[in-house]
């Protein structure tokens, strides 16, 4: 085992040990604070609710620990023990196809990646089932039937087959014709398709899983229209989604760009929040729109993607990865067919390299959420309605009120709910 591989394994081990330590810190934090109702939630959380919040958070943390260890074990087994057998199965079979060389290369690459994706999905099914039909059901969140779960699974597999087919076909086609400069056109292809999916997702993809209806409360519609007009926001519409057929968790989100952008509210929100609170939640989503957070995120991640594409090109342009991970060459298979293997190994290395950047990504996301909260306060006139909505939603979702600070830094895309409520209540000052 060479020194570079030893360093990779050590860095990988350190990252996973730190992740484990963070999970244990968070578990310790909620145990220490068990039964403690923060001042901001007195009168909102009773003893039963606060204890259920502890139990739910503890179950999820333990589940995530086991599931993460399981996924990492599978990844290590494949990368270090099975990848040569997989290459022999797929690459030699693909090269034996009696079709045009370009189509054979593309088809082999699609099959190579898609089988791994399907295998990963199948191997994760027991955990997905347990999470939905044991943990979520125990705490009265799950409303999904097994048949709906199975239908969703089939839809996701078919959808991923189409998406992977398009993306991978374009990638491998460009690589075949431009092996010495594929990174830039491939990045351009992914950028164009990302914009395309942002436009079509609200109308072609999301309706495959849910039904979206315009809000029918006339008084609320008028107040929403006044708020959007006052903010100078033009959206395609504000919709209610039938999320309750799968879960009783509540949420709202902003989707789409340009002329197709719209705001979506879970149908369960309307049973739990007053009109004023719904308007405050909506104002938060308007804040994301007004602050151009979707566009900013797009620019940020596309810039990172451009760097990734260039680095991937430099690394895969040599056989260093094949030598480092002891990849065996199969007789009769051209060397360019090992591009698929290099990409898979690179994905493993990327998971290690990007781990230290998670706090940065989450910091940016939390910053955007705080800006959206601030904008909601300005457009509503105070922070009381949004604070009240967050209190109710935290209770209904059994939110963790006492997350460990370091854990939240690595894992929270939103500021902890206590931090948000304290800010909202002090906003007028």
C-alpha positions as CSV (number, residue, x, y, z in Angstrom):
1,X,0.0,0.0,0.0
2,X,1.6,3.3,-1.1
3,X,1.9,6.4,0.9
4,X,-0.8,8.4,-1.0
5,X,-3.3,5.7,-0.4
6,X,-2.4,5.5,3.3
7,X,-2.9,9.3,3.5
8,X,-6.3,9.0,1.8
9,X,-7.4,6.3,4.2
10,X,-6.2,8.3,7.2
11,X,-8.0,11.4,6.1
12,X,-11.2,9.3,5.5
13,X,-10.9,7.7,8.9
14,X,-10.4,11.1,10.6
15,X,-13.5,12.6,8.8
16,X,-15.7,9.7,9.9
17,X,-14.4,9.7,13.5
18,X,-15.2,13.5,13.7
19,X,-18.6,12.8,12.3
20,X,-19.2,10.1,14.9
21,X,-18.0,12.5,17.6
22,X,-20.4,15.2,16.5
23,X,-23.3,12.7,16.5
24,X,-22.4,11.6,20.0
25,X,-22.1,15.2,21.2
26,X,-25.5,16.0,19.8
27,X,-27.0,12.9,21.5
28,X,-25.4,14.0,24.8
29,X,-26.7,17.5,24.4
30,X,-30.3,16.4,24.0
31,X,-30.0,13.9,26.9
32,X,-28.7,16.6,29.2
33,X,-31.5,18.9,28.2
34,X,-34.2,16.3,28.3
35,X,-37.4,17.7,29.8
36,X,-36.2,21.3,29.7
37,X,-38.7,23.6,28.0
38,X,-37.0,26.8,26.9
39,X,-38.6,30.1,27.9
40,X,-39.6,30.8,24.3
41,X,-41.7,27.6,24.2
42,X,-43.4,27.7,27.6
43,X,-47.1,27.5,27.0
44,X,-46.4,26.0,23.5
45,X,-44.7,22.7,24.5
46,X,-46.1,20.6,27.3
47,X,-44.1,17.9,29.1
48,X,-45.4,15.1,26.8
49,X,-44.5,17.1,23.7
50,X,-41.0,17.9,24.9
51,X,-40.4,14.3,25.8
52,X,-41.7,13.1,22.4
53,X,-39.3,15.6,20.8
54,X,-36.4,14.1,22.8
55,X,-37.4,10.5,21.9
56,X,-37.9,11.3,18.2
57,X,-34.6,13.1,17.9
58,X,-32.8,10.3,19.7
59,X,-34.3,7.7,17.4
60,X,-33.3,9.6,14.3
61,X,-29.8,10.2,15.5
62,X,-29.3,6.5,16.3
63,X,-30.8,5.5,13.0
64,X,-28.5,7.9,11.1
65,X,-25.5,6.5,12.9
66,X,-26.3,3.0,11.9
67,X,-27.3,3.9,8.4
68,X,-24.3,6.0,7.8
69,X,-22.0,3.3,9.0
70,X,-23.8,0.8,6.7
71,X,-23.4,3.1,3.6
72,X,-19.8,3.7,4.3
73,X,-19.1,0.0,4.8
74,X,-20.7,-0.7,1.4
75,X,-18.7,2.0,-0.3
76,X,-15.4,0.8,1.1
77,X,-16.2,-2.8,0.2
78,X,-16.9,-1.8,-3.4
79,X,-13.9,0.5,-3.8
80,X,-11.3,-1.7,-2.2
81,X,-12.6,-5.3,-2.8
82,X,-15.2,-5.5,-5.6
83,X,-14.4,-2.9,-8.1
84,X,-12.1,-5.1,-10.2
85,X,-14.8,-7.8,-10.3
86,X,-17.3,-5.3,-11.4
87,X,-15.1,-3.9,-14.1
88,X,-14.6,-7.4,-15.5
89,X,-18.3,-8.0,-15.5
90,X,-19.4,-4.7,-17.1
91,X,-16.4,-3.5,-19.2
92,X,-15.7,-6.8,-20.9
93,X,-19.4,-7.4,-21.5
94,X,-19.8,-3.9,-23.0
95,X,-16.8,-4.2,-25.2
96,X,-18.2,-7.5,-26.6
97,X,-21.2,-5.7,-28.0
98,X,-21.2,-5.7,-31.9
99,X,-22.3,-2.1,-32.4
100,X,-20.6,1.2,-33.4
101,X,-17.7,2.0,-31.1
102,X,-19.2,5.4,-29.9
103,X,-22.5,4.0,-29.0
104,X,-20.8,1.0,-27.3
105,X,-18.8,3.4,-25.2
106,X,-21.8,5.5,-24.2
107,X,-24.0,2.5,-23.5
108,X,-21.3,0.8,-21.4
109,X,-20.8,4.0,-19.3
110,X,-24.6,4.4,-18.7
111,X,-24.9,0.7,-17.7
112,X,-21.8,1.0,-15.5
113,X,-23.2,4.0,-13.5
114,X,-26.8,3.0,-13.6
115,X,-26.4,-0.5,-12.1
116,X,-24.4,1.1,-9.2
117,X,-27.2,3.5,-8.7
118,X,-29.9,0.8,-8.7
119,X,-27.8,-1.4,-6.4
120,X,-27.4,1.5,-4.0
121,X,-31.1,2.1,-4.0
122,X,-32.0,-1.6,-3.4
123,X,-29.4,-2.0,-0.6
124,X,-30.9,1.1,1.1
125,X,-34.5,-0.1,1.0
126,X,-34.6,-1.8,4.4
127,X,-33.4,1.4,6.0
128,X,-35.8,3.5,4.0
129,X,-38.7,1.2,5.0
130,X,-37.6,1.2,8.7
131,X,-37.4,5.0,8.8
132,X,-40.8,5.6,7.2
133,X,-42.9,2.7,8.6
134,X,-41.2,2.4,12.0
135,X,-39.8,5.7,13.2
136,X,-42.1,8.1,11.4
137,X,-45.1,5.9,12.0
138,X,-44.3,5.5,15.8
139,X,-44.4,9.3,16.1
140,X,-47.6,9.6,14.0
141,X,-45.9,11.4,11.1
142,X,-46.2,8.7,8.4
143,X,-49.4,8.6,6.3
144,X,-47.9,6.7,3.4
145,X,-49.1,3.3,2.4
146,X,-46.7,0.6,1.3
147,X,-48.2,0.6,-2.1
148,X,-47.6,4.4,-2.5
149,X,-44.0,3.9,-1.2
150,X,-43.5,1.2,-3.8
151,X,-45.0,3.4,-6.6
152,X,-42.7,6.3,-5.5
153,X,-39.7,3.9,-5.7
154,X,-40.6,2.8,-9.2
155,X,-41.1,6.4,-10.3
156,X,-37.8,7.5,-8.8
157,X,-35.9,4.7,-10.6
158,X,-37.5,5.5,-13.9
159,X,-37.0,9.2,-13.5
160,X,-33.3,8.6,-12.5
161,X,-32.9,6.3,-15.5
162,X,-34.1,9.1,-17.9
163,X,-32.0,11.9,-16.1
164,X,-28.9,9.7,-15.9
165,X,-29.4,8.6,-19.5
166,X,-29.4,12.2,-20.7
167,X,-26.6,13.5,-18.5
168,X,-24.3,10.5,-18.9
169,X,-24.9,10.2,-22.7
170,X,-23.9,13.8,-23.1
171,X,-20.9,13.4,-20.8
172,X,-19.5,10.3,-22.5
173,X,-20.2,11.6,-26.0
174,X,-18.2,14.8,-25.2
175,X,-15.4,12.7,-23.7
176,X,-15.3,10.5,-26.7
177,X,-14.9,13.4,-29.2
178,X,-12.9,15.7,-26.9
179,X,-10.8,13.5,-24.6
180,X,-8.3,16.3,-24.0
181,X,-10.8,19.1,-23.3
182,X,-14.0,17.5,-22.1
183,X,-14.3,19.3,-18.8
184,X,-15.6,22.7,-20.1
185,X,-18.3,21.5,-22.5
186,X,-19.4,18.9,-19.9
187,X,-19.7,21.6,-17.3
188,X,-21.7,23.7,-19.9
189,X,-24.0,20.8,-20.6
190,X,-24.7,20.3,-16.9
191,X,-25.3,24.0,-16.5
192,X,-27.8,24.2,-19.3
193,X,-29.6,21.1,-18.1
194,X,-29.7,22.5,-14.5
195,X,-31.4,25.6,-15.8
196,X,-33.8,23.5,-17.9
197,X,-34.8,21.3,-14.9
198,X,-35.3,24.4,-12.7
199,X,-37.8,25.5,-15.4
200,X,-39.6,22.2,-16.0
201,X,-39.5,20.6,-12.6
202,X,-42.6,22.5,-11.2
203,X,-44.6,21.4,-14.2
204,X,-43.2,18.0,-15.3
205,X,-41.4,16.4,-12.4
206,X,-43.1,17.5,-9.1
207,X,-46.6,16.7,-10.4
208,X,-45.5,13.1,-10.9
209,X,-45.5,12.7,-7.1
210,X,-47.9,15.3,-5.8
211,X,-51.0,17.3,-6.7
212,X,-50.7,21.1,-6.7
213,X,-53.9,23.2,-6.3
214,X,-54.2,27.0,-6.0
215,X,-55.2,28.3,-2.6
216,X,-59.0,28.7,-2.4
217,X,-59.3,30.8,0.8
218,X,-60.4,34.1,-0.9
219,X,-59.5,36.3,2.1
220,X,-56.0,34.7,2.3
221,X,-55.6,35.0,-1.5
222,X,-56.3,38.8,-1.4
223,X,-53.9,39.3,1.5
224,X,-51.2,37.2,-0.3
225,X,-51.7,39.3,-3.5
226,X,-51.4,42.5,-1.6
227,X,-48.2,41.3,0.1
228,X,-46.6,40.1,-3.2
229,X,-47.6,43.4,-4.9
230,X,-46.0,45.3,-2.0
231,X,-42.9,43.3,-2.3
232,X,-42.8,43.8,-6.1
233,X,-42.7,40.0,-6.6
234,X,-44.2,38.3,-9.6
235,X,-44.7,34.6,-9.1
236,X,-46.6,32.1,-11.3
237,X,-48.8,31.3,-8.3
238,X,-49.1,30.2,-4.7
239,X,-50.0,26.5,-4.4
240,X,-51.1,24.0,-1.8
241,X,-49.5,20.5,-2.2
242,X,-51.1,17.3,-1.0
243,X,-48.0,16.4,1.1
244,X,-50.3,14.9,3.9
245,X,-50.8,11.8,1.8
246,X,-47.2,10.9,2.7
247,X,-46.3,12.8,5.9
248,X,-47.8,15.1,8.5
249,X,-44.6,17.0,8.7
250,X,-45.1,20.6,7.6
251,X,-43.1,22.8,5.3
252,X,-43.2,25.5,2.6
253,X,-40.7,26.2,-0.2
254,X,-39.9,28.4,-3.1
255,X,-39.3,26.7,-6.5
256,X,-38.5,27.5,-10.1
257,X,-36.8,30.6,-11.6
258,X,-37.8,33.3,-14.0
259,X,-41.5,33.3,-15.1
260,X,-42.2,29.9,-13.6
261,X,-41.2,30.6,-10.0
262,X,-43.8,29.8,-7.5
263,X,-44.4,29.3,-3.8
264,X,-45.7,26.0,-2.4
265,X,-47.2,25.4,1.0
266,X,-47.9,21.9,2.5
267,X,-51.6,21.3,2.9
268,X,-51.1,20.4,6.6
269,X,-50.0,24.0,7.3
270,X,-53.6,25.3,6.7
271,X,-54.9,23.1,9.6
272,X,-52.2,24.2,12.1
273,X,-51.6,27.9,11.4
274,X,-53.7,31.0,11.4
275,X,-54.0,33.2,8.3
276,X,-51.5,35.6,9.9
277,X,-49.0,32.9,10.5
278,X,-49.4,31.5,7.0
279,X,-48.8,34.9,5.6
280,X,-45.6,35.2,7.8
281,X,-44.4,31.8,6.5
282,X,-45.2,32.9,3.0
283,X,-43.3,36.2,3.6
284,X,-40.2,34.2,4.5
285,X,-40.4,32.4,1.1
286,X,-40.9,35.8,-0.6
287,X,-37.7,36.9,1.2
288,X,-35.9,34.1,-0.6
289,X,-37.3,35.2,-3.9
290,X,-36.6,38.9,-3.2
291,X,-33.0,38.2,-2.1
292,X,-32.4,36.1,-5.3
293,X,-31.3,33.1,-3.2
294,X,-32.0,30.5,-5.9
295,X,-29.9,32.5,-8.4
296,X,-27.1,33.1,-5.9
297,X,-27.0,29.4,-4.9
298,X,-27.0,28.5,-8.6
299,X,-24.1,30.8,-9.3
300,X,-22.2,29.6,-6.3
301,X,-22.6,25.9,-7.0
302,X,-22.0,26.3,-10.7
303,X,-18.7,28.0,-9.9
304,X,-17.7,25.1,-7.7
305,X,-18.8,22.7,-10.3
306,X,-16.6,24.4,-12.9
307,X,-13.6,23.9,-10.6
308,X,-14.6,20.3,-9.9
309,X,-14.9,19.6,-13.6
310,X,-11.4,21.0,-14.2
311,X,-9.9,19.0,-11.3
312,X,-11.7,15.9,-12.4
313,X,-10.3,16.4,-16.0
314,X,-6.7,16.8,-14.6
315,X,-6.9,13.7,-12.4
316,X,-8.7,11.4,-14.9
317,X,-6.4,12.5,-17.7
318,X,-3.7,10.2,-16.2
319,X,-3.7,6.6,-14.9
320,X,-2.8,7.7,-11.4
321,X,-6.1,6.6,-9.9
322,X,-5.9,3.2,-11.6
323,X,-2.4,2.7,-10.2
324,X,-3.3,4.0,-6.7
325,X,-6.3,1.7,-6.3
326,X,-4.7,-1.3,-8.0
327,X,-7.2,-1.5,-10.8
328,X,-6.5,-4.5,-13.0
329,X,-6.5,-4.0,-16.8
330,X,-8.8,-6.4,-18.7
331,X,-7.3,-7.9,-21.8
332,X,-9.0,-6.5,-25.0
333,X,-10.6,-3.5,-23.2
334,X,-9.3,-0.1,-24.4
335,X,-7.9,2.2,-21.8
336,X,-10.5,4.9,-22.4
337,X,-13.2,2.5,-20.9
338,X,-11.6,2.9,-17.5
339,X,-12.8,6.5,-17.5
340,X,-16.0,5.2,-15.8
341,X,-13.9,3.5,-13.1
342,X,-12.0,6.7,-12.6
343,X,-15.2,8.7,-12.1
344,X,-16.5,6.3,-9.5
345,X,-13.2,6.5,-7.5
346,X,-13.2,10.2,-7.9
347,X,-16.6,10.4,-6.4
348,X,-15.3,8.5,-3.3
349,X,-12.4,10.9,-3.0
350,X,-14.7,13.9,-3.5
351,X,-16.8,12.8,-0.5
352,X,-13.6,13.1,1.6
353,X,-12.4,16.4,0.0
354,X,-15.7,18.2,0.4
355,X,-16.3,17.1,4.0
356,X,-14.4,20.1,5.5
357,X,-16.5,22.4,3.3
358,X,-19.9,21.4,4.8
359,X,-19.7,24.1,7.5
360,X,-19.2,26.7,4.8
361,X,-22.1,25.5,2.7
362,X,-24.4,25.4,5.8
363,X,-23.2,28.8,6.9
364,X,-24.3,30.3,3.5
365,X,-27.6,28.5,3.7
366,X,-28.2,29.7,7.3
367,X,-27.3,33.2,6.2
368,X,-29.9,33.1,3.5
369,X,-32.5,31.8,5.9
370,X,-31.7,34.7,8.3
371,X,-32.1,37.2,5.5
372,X,-35.4,35.6,4.6
373,X,-36.6,35.9,8.2
374,X,-35.5,39.5,8.3
375,X,-37.3,40.3,5.1
376,X,-40.5,38.6,6.4
377,X,-40.4,40.9,9.5
378,X,-40.0,44.0,7.3
379,X,-42.9,43.1,5.0
380,X,-45.2,41.9,7.8
381,X,-44.2,44.7,10.1
382,X,-43.1,42.6,13.1
383,X,-41.6,39.2,13.9
384,X,-44.5,37.9,16.1
385,X,-46.5,36.0,13.5
386,X,-43.4,34.2,12.1
387,X,-42.2,33.4,15.6
388,X,-45.6,32.0,16.5
389,X,-45.6,29.9,13.4
390,X,-42.2,28.5,14.1
391,X,-43.2,27.6,17.7
392,X,-46.2,25.7,16.4
393,X,-44.3,24.0,13.6
394,X,-41.5,23.0,16.0
395,X,-44.1,21.4,18.3
396,X,-45.9,19.7,15.4
397,X,-42.6,18.4,13.8
398,X,-41.1,17.5,17.2
399,X,-38.1,19.6,16.4
400,X,-34.8,19.3,18.4
401,X,-34.8,22.4,20.6
402,X,-31.3,21.7,22.1
403,X,-28.9,20.8,19.2
404,X,-25.2,20.8,19.9
405,X,-23.5,23.9,18.5
406,X,-20.8,22.1,16.6
407,X,-23.2,19.5,15.3
408,X,-25.5,22.3,14.0
409,X,-22.5,23.9,12.3
410,X,-21.8,20.8,10.3
411,X,-25.4,19.6,9.7
412,X,-27.9,22.4,9.9
413,X,-28.9,24.3,6.8
414,X,-31.3,26.5,8.9
415,X,-30.4,28.3,12.1
416,X,-31.6,26.4,15.2
417,X,-35.2,27.3,15.9
418,X,-34.5,28.9,19.3
419,X,-32.0,31.2,17.6
420,X,-34.5,32.2,15.0
421,X,-37.3,32.8,17.5
422,X,-35.1,34.9,19.7
423,X,-34.1,37.0,16.7
424,X,-37.7,37.4,15.6
425,X,-38.9,38.5,19.0
426,X,-36.1,41.1,19.3
427,X,-36.5,42.3,15.7
428,X,-38.5,45.4,16.6
429,X,-35.8,46.5,19.1
